Amino acid sequence: MTDPGVQQIQRLASMGRWWEVAAAAQAYANVPEPDVWLAQAIAWRRLGLGRLARVTLDRLCGAFPQAENRPDICGLRDEISALPDERIPHELLTERGERAGAALAERGVGLGDAVARWRASLAGVEVYATSDGNIVRRRADGQLELVGDHRAAAQSLIEQHRASLGSSPAPILVEGLDPPWLALGILEATHGEGYTPGIRLVQGDPVELLDGLSLADVTELIRAPRVEWFVGEHAPNRLAHAIAGEPGVMHEGPSVPLATLRTRLGPSLGEAIRGATAEHAQSHADCLDQIRSRDASASDDERLARLSSARSDRPRRVVLIAGRFTTVLKPMVDDLSDALGQLGCETRIISEPSDHRRLSPLAYSRVFAEFDPDLVVCANHTRDDADRLLGERVMPRSVPWVTWAQDSMPNLMRPEAAESTGPLDLVMGHVTQAMSRDLGFREERLLRMPMVASERKFSPDRVDRELARELACDVAAVTKSPARRRRRRSSSTSRIVSPRSPSARPRRCGRFTSAARSSMRPPPTLTPRRMPCSCRTWRFGSSIGSGGTGP
């Protein structure tokens, strides 16, 4: 009766699933099964691994000499002899591994004597590159590693979860880099403009790490600022320390251990993460207790009096909230913070600390508890709306709240937003008639104001006529990120101006001023004309100062 395992291998071979054949046949390496050994030799040949195919056929013919002259085996040997040498030179492996070790050292990830131990471990090792881009490693004792289509598996996993990986609010954790396909794929798949999640790479054994890093050019992976490395037996403790040092951001994201891991850190890794995040949760709870206590101890009149009257013991304190990944709001809040500082106020800005982190509720509760503000200014969100985005009640109820309306945002243009405003709430900025007429906002809680601009960035002076002629064009785009700008192709002439370019002519001045129509109206030579291309045109002179919105 045929072994079920042998039958399964034969079925896989008939379907051309060669990686599965090669992996399943490993169990019969020391079992004289000629059909299995032949199927494995064919699999190696199909994968471009001539040396492994030859070794397998030699083992088969050594155990069954009568098979040597079989036509199918003779034909297979001819095919194998025509294959190129698939071995990766030791010199290339050594160069890659040593370069990776040096690059990690530059980032503060010391491997100690691991590089020397890894170099010594390469004695007698052969590493093969398959025809489909994978790698198989053969140790000196004949043991095979990385037998499987790991590149396709990594790509499949990434494609299946591409959207959730790119939007992950917390760093993505990968344990194991031998082979490095998954880590490299995640780095590429999550690359983009604006927010890109951090990546945490963990490997318990530094020699195993160098095995993986020597298989490809991993320079970009090592040097990427958003990639953190935790290597060695104490990696869990280092990771816990890193998490503890970043309160107020999200830490529990997707976690993927490689199936090929030889040295696993085991439950200690998960325990370290849970322990550090539990400390953050307790800190958040303590801060909420402080906020609730203050809310219960002060009346609305007392808080308003505290804001409106000068104090001898400390300056007025203002918290400003705006997301980092905005085109207008975060720069506007930065300017407002500068202006308030020059008026004698003390300010704190709640915003993401980098392009690779999302805030947790602790980022808010900690500032409110420790800073004890007299006023909160939040761009485009009411107090209740900010809590809704966080998924819990965090915002203090006893602190005056200003919602700066930069745009007619859907979350503001609804009756629920009007109902949520109370005696300590004020909506100011781009306030439309519909807000009071149709949505139910009370007039005493609305303050219409023109959009403002900082003279530190934008000059109120009229444009020099010579400069105006030099910059005359049909379409002008102003961007804060010249390296990532996009230009709409058309038959018209266009020009891109960055605030960092000389033509922007920024002027250092610490005051906030209302942008007057007369100072911002472009001269005739810069007036946009009708063009044979699809575009939107903003006439700054007609919107600023009249309650309209800019781009």
JONORFEN-V217388 format. One record per pair of residues at least 24 apart in sequence whose ideal C-beta (glycine too) atoms are under 8 Angstrom apart, sorted by sequence separation. I is the first residue (numbers start at 0). J is the second residue. D is the distance in Angstrom with one decimal. If there is no record, write none. Layout:
((I;J;D) (I;J;D))
This chain:
((17;41;7.7) (18;42;7.5) (157;181;7.5) (164;188;6.0) (165;189;5.0) (176;200;6.2) (374;398;6.8) (375;399;7.2) (377;401;7.3) (378;402;8.0) (379;403;7.1) (399;423;4.7) (400;424;5.0) (401;425;5.1) (402;426;4.6) (403;427;6.3) (404;428;4.1) (405;429;6.1) (407;431;6.2) (414;438;5.4) (416;440;7.7) (417;441;7.7) (420;444;5.2) (470;494;6.4) (516;540;5.4) (519;543;5.6) (9;34;6.6) (17;42;4.1) (21;46;7.0) (93;118;6.3) (156;181;6.9) (164;189;5.6) (171;196;5.7) (173;198;7.0) (198;223;7.5) (205;230;5.2) (250;275;7.2) (251;276;5.9) (347;372;7.2) (373;398;7.1) (374;399;5.1) (375;400;4.9) (376;401;4.6) (377;402;5.8) (378;403;5.1) (379;404;6.5) (398;423;7.1) (399;424;7.7) (400;425;7.2) (401;426;7.8) (402;427;7.4) (403;428;4.9) (404;429;4.7) (413;438;6.6) (414;439;5.2) (514;539;8.0) (516;541;8.0) (519;544;7.9) (8;34;7.7) (12;38;4.5) (33;59;5.9) (36;62;7.9) (53;79;5.5) (154;180;7.6) (165;191;6.8) (170;196;6.0) (171;197;7.3) (172;198;8.0) (173;199;7.3) (175;201;7.7) (176;202;5.8) (200;226;6.3) (205;231;5.9) (250;276;5.5) (363;389;6.9) (367;393;7.6) (372;398;5.8) (373;399;7.3) (374;400;7.8) (375;401;7.0) (377;403;7.1) (379;405;5.7) (384;410;5.3) (397;423;7.3) (399;425;7.3) (401;427;6.1) (404;430;5.9) (412;438;6.5) (470;496;7.3) (477;503;7.8) (5;32;5.9) (8;35;5.5) (11;38;8.0) (52;79;4.9) (153;180;4.1) (157;184;4.7) (161;188;5.5) (169;196;7.1) (170;197;3.6) (171;198;5.2) (172;199;4.6) (173;200;5.5) (174;201;4.6) (175;202;6.2) (198;225;6.1) (199;226;7.8) (200;227;7.1) (202;229;7.8) (203;230;8.0) (317;344;5.2) (319;346;6.2) (321;348;7.3) (323;350;4.9) (324;351;7.1) (367;394;7.5) (374;401;6.7) (376;403;5.9) (378;405;6.0) (379;406;6.5) (384;411;7.9) (396;423;7.7) (516;543;7.0) (17;45;4.6) (18;46;7.2) (93;121;7.0) (150;178;7.5) (153;181;4.1) (157;185;6.3) (168;196;7.5) (169;197;7.9) (170;198;6.2) (171;199;7.1) (172;200;8.0) (173;201;7.1) (174;202;7.2) (197;225;4.8) (198;226;4.7) (199;227;4.9) (200;228;5.4) (201;229;4.7) (202;230;5.3) (203;231;6.9) (315;343;7.4) (316;344;7.1) (317;345;7.3) (318;346;7.4) (319;347;7.3) (320;348;7.7) (322;350;6.5) (323;351;3.9) (367;395;5.3) (516;544;4.9) (5;34;6.0) (9;38;6.6) (12;41;6.8) (17;46;5.7) (33;62;7.5) (92;121;6.6) (149;178;5.4) (167;196;4.4) (170;199;4.9) (172;201;6.5) (196;225;7.5) (197;226;7.4) (198;227;7.2) (200;229;7.1) (201;230;7.6) (203;232;6.0) (235;264;5.9) (250;279;7.5) (314;343;5.3) (315;344;4.8) (316;345;5.0) (317;346;4.9) (318;347;5.1) (319;348;5.0) (320;349;4.7) (321;350;5.8) (322;351;6.8) (360;389;5.0) (364;393;5.3) (379;408;4.9) (381;410;7.9) (514;543;4.5) (515;544;6.4) (516;545;7.8) (2;32;7.3) (5;35;5.7) (8;38;5.4) (12;42;7.2) (15;45;7.7) (33;63;5.4) (49;79;4.7) (52;82;8.0) (150;180;4.8) (154;184;6.1) (165;195;7.6) (166;196;7.7) (177;207;5.5) (195;225;6.2) (197;227;6.6) (199;229;6.7) (234;264;6.3) (238;268;7.2) (242;272;6.6) (314;344;5.7) (315;345;7.1) (316;346;7.5) (317;347;7.6) (318;348;7.8) (319;349;7.2) (320;350;7.4) (323;353;8.0) (324;354;7.8) (360;390;7.6) (363;393;4.9) (380;410;6.7) (381;411;7.2) (514;544;6.4) (31;62;5.0) (44;75;6.3) (49;80;7.6) (149;180;5.8) (153;184;5.1) (157;188;5.0) (165;196;7.2) (177;208;7.1) (203;234;6.1) (314;345;4.8) (316;347;7.5) (318;349;6.4) (323;354;7.3) (360;391;6.0) (363;394;7.2) (367;398;7.6) (379;410;7.4) (380;411;7.9) (513;544;6.8) (31;63;7.6) (89;121;6.1) (145;177;7.3) (164;196;7.2) (175;207;7.9) (176;208;5.8) (179;211;4.9) (183;215;6.9) (202;234;7.1) (232;264;7.9) (235;267;4.6) (239;271;3.9) (243;275;4.9) (247;279;8.0) (313;345;7.3) (379;411;6.6) (383;415;8.0) (384;416;6.6) (470;502;6.2) (33;66;6.4) (49;82;3.6) (145;178;6.0) (177;210;4.8) (178;211;5.6) (179;212;6.4) (186;219;7.0) (201;234;5.2) (235;268;4.8) (238;271;5.6) (239;272;7.0) (242;275;3.8) (246;279;5.5) (360;393;5.1) (383;416;7.9) (469;502;7.8) (37;71;7.8) (41;75;6.7) (44;78;5.8) (49;83;7.8) (50;84;7.7) (92;126;6.1) (177;211;3.1) (183;217;7.0) (186;220;5.7) (234;268;7.4) (238;272;6.7) (242;276;6.6) (37;72;7.3) (40;75;6.4) (44;79;5.6) (47;82;6.2) (49;84;7.6) (50;85;6.7) (176;211;4.0) (179;214;6.4) (235;270;7.3) (236;271;6.4) (239;274;6.1) (240;275;7.9) (243;278;6.3) (381;416;5.4) (384;419;7.2) (49;85;6.3) (50;86;6.9) (175;211;7.5) (176;212;6.4) (178;214;5.5) (179;215;5.7) (235;271;3.8) (239;275;4.4) (243;279;7.9) (246;282;6.4) (383;419;3.9) (466;502;7.0) (48;85;5.6) (177;214;7.6) (178;215;7.8) (183;220;5.9) (186;223;6.3) (201;238;6.7) (238;275;7.8) (242;279;7.8) (382;419;6.8) (44;82;7.3) (47;85;5.7) (179;217;5.8) (182;220;6.1) (381;419;5.3) (382;420;7.9) (86;125;5.7) (87;126;4.6) (199;238;6.9) (381;420;6.3) (491;530;4.5) (86;126;6.9) (87;127;7.0) (186;226;6.9) (490;530;7.9) (491;531;7.0) (86;127;5.9) (87;128;5.6) (179;220;7.0) (335;376;6.9) (489;530;6.9) (490;531;5.6) (491;532;5.4) (85;127;4.6) (86;128;7.9) (382;424;6.4) (456;498;6.7) (489;531;7.3) (490;532;6.3) (85;128;5.5) (320;363;7.8) (381;424;6.8) (489;532;3.2) (85;129;7.1) (134;178;5.7) (332;376;7.4) (489;533;7.7) (133;178;7.6) (381;426;7.5) (405;450;7.4) (487;532;7.1) (489;534;7.4) (332;378;6.0) (458;504;6.1) (487;533;7.5) (87;134;7.8) (331;378;7.0) (458;505;7.4) (487;534;6.6) (318;366;6.0) (457;505;7.6) (458;506;4.6) (318;367;7.0) (456;505;5.5) (457;506;7.9) (328;378;4.2) (455;505;7.2) (475;525;7.6) (328;379;6.6) (455;506;7.0) (318;370;6.4) (454;506;6.2) (455;507;5.6) (207;260;7.9) (325;378;7.7) (455;508;5.2) (459;512;6.4) (471;524;4.9) (474;527;7.4) (207;261;5.6) (316;370;5.9) (318;372;4.3) (454;508;3.8) (455;509;6.2) (467;521;7.8) (471;525;6.3) (473;527;6.8) (207;262;5.6) (316;371;6.7) (317;372;6.1) (320;375;6.9) (453;508;7.6) (459;514;7.0) (467;522;5.0) (470;525;7.1) (473;528;6.3) (196;252;6.8) (316;372;4.5) (317;373;6.9) (318;374;7.4) (319;375;7.8) (320;376;7.1) (321;377;7.6) (322;378;7.9) (454;510;5.7) (459;515;6.8) (468;524;5.9) (474;530;7.2) (170;227;7.2) (204;261;7.0) (316;373;5.1) (317;374;4.8) (318;375;4.8) (319;376;4.7) (320;377;4.2) (321;378;4.4) (453;510;7.7) (454;511;7.8) (457;514;7.3) (461;518;6.7) (467;524;5.0) (473;530;5.1) (204;262;3.8) (315;373;4.9) (316;374;7.5) (317;375;7.5) (318;376;7.2) (319;377;7.6) (320;378;6.7) (453;511;5.8) (454;512;5.6) (460;518;6.9) (464;522;6.7) (467;525;5.7) (474;532;7.7) (203;262;4.6) (315;374;7.0) (317;376;6.4) (319;378;8.0) (452;511;7.7) (453;512;7.9) (459;518;4.1) (462;521;7.0) (202;262;8.0) (203;263;6.8) (320;380;7.5) (451;511;5.4) (452;512;7.1) (459;519;7.4) (462;522;5.9) (464;524;7.8) (474;534;5.9) (203;264;4.5) (451;512;7.0) (461;522;7.3) (451;513;5.7) (452;514;4.7) (201;264;6.9) (451;514;6.8) (462;525;7.2) (449;513;5.3) (450;514;7.0) (320;385;7.0) (449;514;7.1) (201;268;6.5) (306;373;4.7) (305;373;5.6) (306;374;5.6) (335;403;8.0) (302;373;7.7) (331;403;7.8) (136;210;7.3) (181;255;6.6) (290;364;6.4) (331;405;6.9) (50;125;7.3) (286;361;7.1) (51;127;6.8) (181;257;6.6) (283;359;7.7) (50;127;6.8) (283;360;5.9) (287;364;5.4) (290;367;5.3) (328;405;6.0) (283;361;4.3) (286;364;3.7) (289;367;8.0) (290;368;5.8) (293;371;7.2) (327;405;6.2) (48;127;5.3) (169;248;7.9) (282;361;6.1) (286;365;5.3) (289;368;4.1) (134;214;5.2) (169;249;3.9) (170;250;7.0) (172;252;6.7) (174;254;7.4) (177;257;7.3) (279;359;7.2) (47;128;7.8) (48;129;6.0) (168;249;4.4) (169;250;5.3) (171;252;5.4) (172;253;7.0) (173;254;8.0) (174;255;7.2) (175;256;6.2) (176;257;7.5) (178;259;7.0) (283;364;5.4) (286;367;7.0) (287;368;7.8) (47;129;5.3) (169;251;5.5) (170;252;5.4) (171;253;5.0) (172;254;4.4) (173;255;5.2) (174;256;4.2) (175;257;3.2) (177;259;6.1) (279;361;5.5) (283;365;7.6) (286;368;3.8) (46;129;4.6) (47;130;3.1) (169;252;3.1) (171;254;7.9) (172;255;7.1) (173;256;7.9) (174;257;6.5) (177;260;7.9) (282;365;7.0) (285;368;7.6) (286;369;7.6) (46;130;5.9) (47;131;7.7) (51;135;7.0) (168;252;6.9) (171;255;7.5) (173;257;7.3) (175;259;6.6) (177;261;7.6) (46;131;6.7) (167;252;4.7) (175;260;4.4) (51;137;7.2) (120;206;6.1) (167;253;5.8) (174;260;6.6) (46;133;7.7) (48;135;6.4) (117;205;7.6) (126;214;7.3) (117;206;4.6) (164;253;6.6) (174;263;7.7) (116;206;5.5) (163;253;7.3) (174;264;6.8) (452;543;7.6) (51;143;7.8) (113;205;3.6) (117;209;4.1) (450;542;7.7) (113;206;5.6) (117;210;7.0) (160;253;7.4) (306;399;5.4) (450;543;5.6) (111;205;7.4) (174;268;6.7) (449;543;6.2) (110;205;4.7) (113;208;7.7) (114;209;6.7) (302;397;5.3) (449;544;4.7) (113;209;6.6) (302;398;6.3) (303;399;6.4) (449;545;7.2) (302;399;6.2) (449;546;6.5) (450;547;8.0) (110;208;7.8) (299;397;7.4) (450;548;7.2) (110;209;7.5) (156;255;7.4) (447;546;6.2) (450;549;6.1) (172;272;8.0) (297;397;4.8) (294;395;5.9) (296;397;7.9) (293;395;6.6) (294;396;4.7) (248;351;7.7) (290;393;7.6) (294;397;4.4) (248;352;6.8) (293;397;5.9) (247;352;8.0) (290;395;5.1) (152;258;8.0) (287;393;7.0) (245;352;8.0) (249;356;7.2) (248;356;4.2) (249;357;4.8) (100;209;6.5) (248;357;6.5) (249;358;7.4) (250;359;7.8) (99;209;6.7) (149;259;6.7) (248;358;6.1) (249;359;5.1) (147;258;8.0) (245;356;7.4) (247;358;6.2) (248;359;5.8) (100;212;7.9) (147;259;7.7) (247;359;5.9) (96;209;4.6) (99;212;3.9) (96;210;8.0) (99;213;7.0) (145;259;6.0) (247;361;4.8) (248;362;6.8) (18;133;7.9) (106;221;6.7) (144;259;7.4) (246;361;5.6) (247;362;3.3) (338;453;7.1) (431;546;7.7) (96;212;6.1) (102;218;6.5) (106;222;7.5) (246;362;7.8) (337;453;7.2) (430;546;7.6) (95;212;6.7) (96;213;3.8) (144;261;7.9) (429;546;6.4) (25;143;6.6) (95;213;4.4) (99;217;5.8) (103;221;6.0) (247;365;5.9) (334;452;7.8) (337;455;7.0) (429;547;8.0) (95;214;7.4) (102;221;4.4) (246;365;6.6) (334;453;3.8) (429;548;5.8) (93;213;7.4) (95;215;7.4) (98;218;7.5) (102;222;6.5) (108;228;4.6) (110;230;6.7) (303;423;7.1) (331;451;7.9) (25;146;6.4) (92;213;4.5) (95;216;7.0) (302;423;6.5) (334;455;6.9) (92;214;7.8) (95;217;7.7) (99;221;6.3) (106;228;6.8) (108;230;5.9) (299;421;8.0) (334;456;7.0) (299;422;5.0) (22;146;4.9) (299;423;5.6) (21;146;5.6) (22;147;5.6) (103;228;6.3) (330;456;7.8) (87;214;7.9) (103;230;7.6) (18;146;7.5) (225;353;7.9) (18;147;5.6) (194;323;7.9) (225;354;7.4) (18;148;4.3) (194;324;5.1) (225;355;4.1) (193;324;4.6) (224;355;7.7) (407;548;7.4) (406;548;5.6) (405;548;7.4) (330;479;7.2) (326;479;7.2) (194;351;7.6) (197;355;4.1) (195;354;6.0) (196;355;6.3) (197;356;6.6) (194;354;6.2) (195;355;5.9) (193;354;7.1) (194;355;7.5) (194;357;7.2) (341;509;4.8) (341;510;7.3) (338;509;6.9) (337;509;6.2) (338;510;6.7) (338;511;4.1) (335;511;6.9) (334;511;6.6) (170;355;7.4) (169;357;7.0) (168;357;3.9) (327;549;7.6) (327;550;8.0) (192;480;7.5) (192;483;5.3))
